[in-house]
Amino acid sequence: MSNELKTTWRSPSNIALVKYWGKKAGVQIPANASISFTLEHCYSETTVTLTPKAKKTKDIELRFYFDGKANMAFQIKLLRFFESIRKDFSLLQTHGLLIHSTNSFPHSSGIASSASAMSALALCLCDLQQQLDGKKLSDEKFYQKASHYARLGSGSAARSVYPLAASWGKTNSIKGSSDAVATAYGKNLNKVFHDFQNTILIASSAEKKVSSRVGHSLMKTNPFAKVRYTQAAKNLKELLVALKKGDLQKFGSIVEEEAMTLHALMMCSNPSFILMAPSTLLMIEKIRAFREKTGLPVYFTLDAGPNIHLLYPKSISKKVDAFIYGHLEQYCEQGKMIHDNVGKGPYRVKA
């Protein structure tokens, strides 16, 4: 139909360096500020097509397909999300939505699919709304708006709309930081981090034992929550210096501490969860031994699951690849891994 409007956005996932874990009162308000690397090859690509409603109705008209197949479970989640933001997007009241989405990475691969999916969707909505309004926002305002609505769908998605690196959460360490939107941080990175490598080692592709939503809620009763938030603020402040100076040793020390703290918090929550697999621990020991033996700046982080994100400069990729395939591949589930790197952020896909 000629009166259809359509757009496609590709948006990446991200890997948190200082973790966001726990929420304040309100809608998706982080208990502590976080910062992440934006990835390159792990992304969601989402197409939203708008068709004017045939008759006046307050109901949101939505059809959602993932990998070409109708996905009712996620469609129901999206309907709830759209209901919460409908007052801000007139298109939800005047048009029906057809959404096709796909990921470049497999489910349960240790990549935050909600971050890439919700940021891609938010970018599509903001793009289509400004087309309908006939008013083009500045790039800064456009990405701020997309970050805000991505956040309402998935907290970490707020950071995915910016290239290289982004922070999220109000902190004295970053000028202009906010709980409502993420802040672009790529311009402050030392060059060594612009093409930093991130190899995801799949220890297990089984479903997560606990959802992020439940994990965040458990921080309300965690006996170490207050200490954690103090630690996060200190780590963020020190990591920002390391990112600017290119201090790889300090960078790695903080990033690994953050990963282990996240898992320790889950182990001492009530109920308690062990999110690592036996092979996760084996690989961590191998990584530490390799670093000690060679002196190479190879570090790890983890999200709330068993899979390892191996972080290292591109300049040592050949040596690290030899280490991965010689000593770590055997501990990956069926040898599964994903090679990625710090990326340039989302973009609109040309028709």
C-alpha positions as CSV (number, residue, x, y, z in Angstrom):
1,M,0.0,0.0,0.0
2,S,1.3,3.4,-0.9
3,N,0.3,4.9,2.4
4,E,2.4,2.5,4.4
5,L,5.5,3.7,6.3
6,K,8.4,1.4,6.8
7,T,11.8,1.5,8.4
8,T,14.6,-1.0,9.4
9,W,17.2,-0.5,12.0
10,R,20.1,-2.7,13.0
11,S,21.2,-2.2,16.6
12,P,23.9,-4.1,18.5
13,S,24.0,-5.7,21.9
14,N,26.5,-4.4,24.5
15,I,28.7,-5.9,27.3
16,A,28.7,-4.1,30.6
17,L,32.1,-3.4,32.2
18,V,30.7,-1.9,35.4
19,K,27.5,-3.9,35.9
20,Y,24.0,-2.5,36.5
21,W,22.4,-4.8,39.1
22,G,19.5,-3.7,41.1
23,K,16.8,-1.0,40.6
24,K,15.5,2.0,42.5
25,A,11.8,2.8,42.8
26,G,10.3,4.0,39.5
27,V,10.3,2.6,36.0
28,Q,13.6,1.1,35.0
29,I,15.8,3.3,37.3
30,P,19.2,1.8,38.0
31,A,20.5,1.5,41.5
32,N,24.0,2.3,40.3
33,A,25.6,3.8,37.2
34,S,27.1,1.4,34.6
35,I,29.2,1.5,31.5
36,S,29.5,-0.9,28.5
37,F,31.3,-1.6,25.3
38,T,29.0,-1.5,22.2
39,L,29.4,-4.7,20.2
40,E,29.6,-5.0,16.4
41,H,28.5,-8.3,15.0
42,C,26.0,-9.3,17.7
43,Y,22.9,-7.3,16.7
44,S,19.1,-7.3,16.2
45,E,17.7,-6.2,12.9
46,T,14.1,-5.0,13.1
47,T,11.7,-3.8,10.5
48,V,8.5,-1.9,11.5
49,T,5.8,-1.3,8.9
50,L,2.9,1.1,9.7
51,T,-0.5,0.8,8.0
52,P,-3.3,3.3,8.8
53,K,-6.0,1.7,10.9
54,A,-9.1,0.8,8.8
55,K,-11.4,2.0,11.6
56,K,-11.1,4.0,14.7
57,T,-10.1,1.9,17.7
58,K,-8.2,2.4,20.9
59,D,-6.7,-1.1,20.6
60,I,-3.1,-1.4,19.6
61,E,-2.9,-3.5,16.4
62,L,0.2,-5.5,16.3
63,R,1.6,-8.5,14.5
64,F,5.1,-9.6,15.5
65,Y,7.4,-12.1,13.8
66,F,10.8,-13.4,14.9
67,D,12.9,-15.1,12.3
68,G,9.9,-15.1,10.1
69,K,7.6,-16.9,12.5
70,A,4.8,-15.5,14.7
71,N,6.0,-15.2,18.3
72,M,2.9,-14.7,20.5
73,A,4.9,-14.7,23.8
74,F,7.0,-11.7,22.8
75,Q,4.0,-10.1,21.1
76,I,2.2,-10.0,24.4
77,K,5.3,-8.4,26.1
78,L,5.4,-5.8,23.3
79,L,1.7,-5.0,23.7
80,R,2.3,-4.2,27.4
81,F,5.3,-2.1,26.4
82,F,3.3,-0.2,23.8
83,E,0.5,0.4,26.2
84,S,2.9,2.0,28.6
85,I,4.2,4.5,26.0
86,R,1.2,5.0,23.8
87,K,0.6,8.6,25.0
88,D,4.0,9.5,23.6
89,F,3.6,7.9,20.2
90,S,0.6,8.9,18.2
91,L,1.4,6.2,15.6
92,L,0.3,3.6,18.1
93,Q,-3.2,5.1,18.0
94,T,-3.5,5.8,14.3
95,H,-1.6,2.9,12.8
96,G,-1.3,-0.9,12.9
97,L,2.2,-2.3,13.3
98,L,3.8,-5.2,11.6
99,I,7.2,-6.0,13.1
100,H,9.8,-8.5,11.8
101,S,12.9,-9.0,13.9
102,T,15.9,-11.3,13.8
103,N,19.2,-11.7,15.7
104,S,22.6,-12.3,14.3
105,F,23.4,-14.6,17.2
106,P,21.8,-17.7,18.7
107,H,19.5,-17.5,21.7
108,S,21.1,-18.2,25.1
109,S,24.6,-17.4,23.7
110,G,25.6,-15.1,26.5
111,I,24.5,-12.0,24.5
112,A,22.0,-9.6,25.9
113,S,19.3,-10.0,23.2
114,S,16.9,-7.7,25.0
115,A,19.4,-4.9,24.7
116,S,19.8,-5.2,20.9
117,A,16.1,-6.0,20.3
118,M,14.6,-3.1,22.4
119,S,17.1,-0.6,21.1
120,A,16.4,-1.6,17.5
121,L,12.7,-1.3,18.1
122,A,13.0,2.1,19.9
123,L,15.0,3.4,17.0
124,C,12.3,2.3,14.5
125,L,9.5,3.9,16.6
126,C,11.4,7.2,16.9
127,D,12.2,7.2,13.2
128,L,8.6,6.5,12.1
129,Q,7.1,9.0,14.5
130,Q,9.3,11.8,13.2
131,Q,8.4,10.8,9.6
132,L,4.7,11.1,10.6
133,D,5.2,14.4,12.4
134,G,7.3,15.8,9.5
135,K,9.8,17.2,12.1
136,K,13.3,15.9,12.0
137,L,15.1,15.9,15.3
138,S,18.8,16.6,15.6
139,D,20.9,13.5,15.9
140,E,21.6,14.2,19.5
141,K,17.9,14.5,20.4
142,F,17.0,11.5,18.2
143,Y,19.4,9.2,20.0
144,Q,18.5,10.5,23.4
145,K,14.8,9.8,22.7
146,A,15.6,6.3,21.4
147,S,17.8,5.6,24.4
148,H,14.9,6.7,26.8
149,Y,12.3,4.4,25.2
150,A,14.8,1.5,24.8
151,R,15.5,1.8,28.5
152,L,11.8,1.4,29.3
153,G,11.8,-1.9,27.4
154,S,15.1,-3.1,28.8
155,G,17.5,-1.2,31.0
156,S,20.7,-2.2,29.3
157,A,19.2,-1.4,25.9
158,A,19.6,2.3,26.7
159,R,23.3,1.9,26.2
160,S,23.1,0.2,22.8
161,V,22.1,3.3,20.8
162,Y,25.7,4.7,21.0
163,P,28.9,3.7,19.3
164,L,32.0,2.3,21.1
165,A,30.9,2.8,24.7
166,A,28.1,4.2,26.7
167,S,27.2,4.9,30.4
168,W,23.8,4.8,32.0
169,G,22.8,6.1,35.4
170,K,23.3,9.4,37.3
171,T,26.9,9.7,38.5
172,N,29.2,12.6,39.5
173,S,31.9,10.9,37.5
174,I,30.2,11.7,34.1
175,K,29.0,15.1,33.1
176,G,25.4,15.1,31.9
177,S,24.8,11.5,33.0
178,S,21.2,10.5,33.7
179,D,19.0,7.7,35.0
180,A,16.6,8.4,32.1
181,V,18.9,8.0,29.2
182,A,22.4,6.7,28.4
183,T,25.3,8.9,27.7
184,A,27.7,8.4,24.7
185,Y,31.2,7.8,26.0
186,G,33.1,6.7,22.9
187,K,34.9,10.0,22.4
188,N,36.6,9.6,25.7
189,L,38.1,6.2,24.9
190,N,41.8,5.6,24.4
191,K,42.4,4.4,20.8
192,V,43.4,0.9,22.0
193,F,39.7,0.3,23.0
194,H,38.2,1.4,19.6
195,D,38.7,-2.0,18.1
196,F,39.0,-4.1,21.3
197,Q,38.1,-7.7,20.7
198,N,35.4,-9.6,22.5
199,T,35.3,-13.4,22.0
200,I,32.2,-15.0,23.7
201,L,33.0,-18.5,24.9
202,I,29.8,-20.5,25.2
203,A,30.1,-22.7,28.4
204,S,26.4,-23.5,28.2
205,S,23.5,-22.5,25.9
206,A,20.9,-23.7,28.4
207,E,18.2,-21.3,29.5
208,K,19.2,-18.9,32.3
209,K,18.4,-20.2,35.7
210,V,17.0,-16.8,36.7
211,S,15.7,-13.9,34.6
212,S,17.5,-10.5,34.9
213,R,14.2,-9.0,36.2
214,V,14.2,-11.5,39.1
215,G,17.9,-11.0,39.7
216,H,17.5,-7.2,40.0
217,S,14.7,-7.7,42.5
218,L,16.8,-9.9,44.7
219,M,19.1,-7.0,45.4
220,K,16.4,-5.4,47.5
221,T,17.0,-8.0,50.2
222,N,20.7,-8.8,49.5
223,P,22.8,-8.1,52.6
224,F,25.6,-6.8,50.6
225,A,23.6,-4.4,48.4
226,K,24.8,-1.2,50.1
227,V,28.4,-2.2,49.9
228,R,28.0,-3.2,46.2
229,Y,26.6,0.2,45.2
230,T,29.6,1.9,46.9
231,Q,31.9,-0.5,45.1
232,A,30.3,0.2,41.7
233,A,30.7,4.0,42.1
234,K,34.4,3.6,43.0
235,N,35.0,1.1,40.1
236,L,33.3,3.3,37.6
237,K,35.3,6.4,38.6
238,E,38.6,4.4,38.4
239,L,37.6,2.6,35.2
240,L,36.9,5.9,33.4
241,V,40.5,7.0,34.0
242,A,41.8,3.6,32.7
243,L,39.6,3.9,29.6
244,K,40.9,7.4,28.9
245,K,44.6,6.5,29.5
246,G,44.6,3.1,27.9
247,D,45.6,1.5,31.2
248,L,44.9,-2.1,30.3
249,Q,46.0,-3.6,33.6
250,K,43.7,-1.4,35.6
251,F,40.9,-1.9,33.1
252,G,41.2,-5.7,33.4
253,S,41.4,-5.7,37.2
254,I,38.2,-3.7,37.5
255,V,36.3,-5.5,34.8
256,E,37.1,-8.9,36.3
257,E,36.2,-7.8,39.8
258,E,32.9,-6.5,38.5
259,A,32.1,-9.9,36.9
260,M,33.0,-11.9,40.0
261,T,31.0,-9.5,42.2
262,L,27.9,-9.9,40.1
263,H,28.1,-13.7,40.5
264,A,28.9,-13.5,44.2
265,L,25.8,-11.3,44.7
266,M,23.6,-14.0,43.1
267,M,25.3,-16.7,45.2
268,C,24.4,-14.8,48.5
269,S,20.9,-13.7,47.5
270,N,17.8,-15.4,48.9
271,P,17.0,-17.6,47.1
272,S,20.6,-18.3,46.0
273,F,21.7,-19.0,42.4
274,I,24.9,-20.4,41.0
275,L,25.0,-19.0,37.5
276,M,28.5,-20.4,36.4
277,A,29.0,-23.8,34.9
278,P,31.9,-26.0,35.9
279,S,33.6,-25.2,32.5
280,T,33.2,-21.5,33.3
281,L,35.5,-21.9,36.3
282,L,38.0,-24.0,34.3
283,M,38.2,-21.4,31.6
284,I,38.7,-18.6,34.1
285,E,41.6,-20.5,35.7
286,K,43.1,-21.0,32.2
287,I,42.8,-17.3,31.3
288,R,44.5,-16.2,34.5
289,A,47.3,-18.7,34.1
290,F,47.8,-17.7,30.4
291,R,48.0,-14.0,31.4
292,E,50.4,-14.7,34.2
293,K,52.7,-16.8,32.0
294,T,52.7,-14.4,29.0
295,G,52.0,-11.0,30.5
296,L,49.5,-10.4,27.7
297,P,46.5,-8.1,28.6
298,V,43.7,-10.8,28.2
299,Y,40.8,-10.4,30.6
300,F,37.3,-11.8,31.1
301,T,33.9,-10.6,32.1
302,L,30.5,-12.3,32.4
303,D,26.9,-11.3,32.4
304,A,24.4,-13.1,34.6
305,G,25.1,-16.5,33.1
306,P,27.9,-19.0,32.5
307,N,29.4,-17.7,29.3
308,I,32.7,-15.8,29.2
309,H,33.4,-12.6,27.3
310,L,37.2,-12.6,26.6
311,L,38.5,-9.0,26.2
312,Y,41.8,-8.1,24.6
313,P,43.5,-5.6,22.2
314,K,43.3,-6.4,18.4
315,S,47.1,-6.2,18.2
316,I,47.5,-9.5,20.1
317,S,44.6,-11.4,18.3
318,K,46.8,-14.0,16.7
319,K,48.4,-15.0,20.0
320,V,45.0,-15.0,21.8
321,D,43.4,-17.1,19.0
322,A,46.1,-19.7,19.4
323,F,45.3,-19.8,23.1
324,I,41.6,-20.0,22.6
325,Y,41.7,-22.8,20.1
326,G,44.5,-24.6,21.9
327,H,43.3,-24.3,25.5
328,L,39.7,-23.0,25.8
329,E,37.7,-24.4,22.9
330,Q,37.6,-27.8,24.5
331,Y,35.6,-26.3,27.4
332,C,33.1,-24.6,25.2
333,E,29.8,-26.4,24.6
334,Q,30.4,-28.2,21.3
335,G,33.3,-25.8,20.7
336,K,30.8,-22.9,20.3
337,M,32.1,-19.3,20.4
338,I,31.4,-16.0,18.8
339,H,34.1,-13.5,17.7
340,D,33.1,-9.9,18.1
341,N,34.6,-6.5,18.8
342,V,33.8,-3.0,19.9
343,G,31.5,-1.5,17.3
344,K,30.3,1.7,15.7
345,G,26.7,1.5,17.0
346,P,23.3,1.2,15.3
347,Y,22.3,2.4,11.9
348,R,19.3,2.6,9.7
349,V,19.3,-0.1,7.0
350,K,18.7,1.2,3.5
351,A,15.8,-0.3,1.7
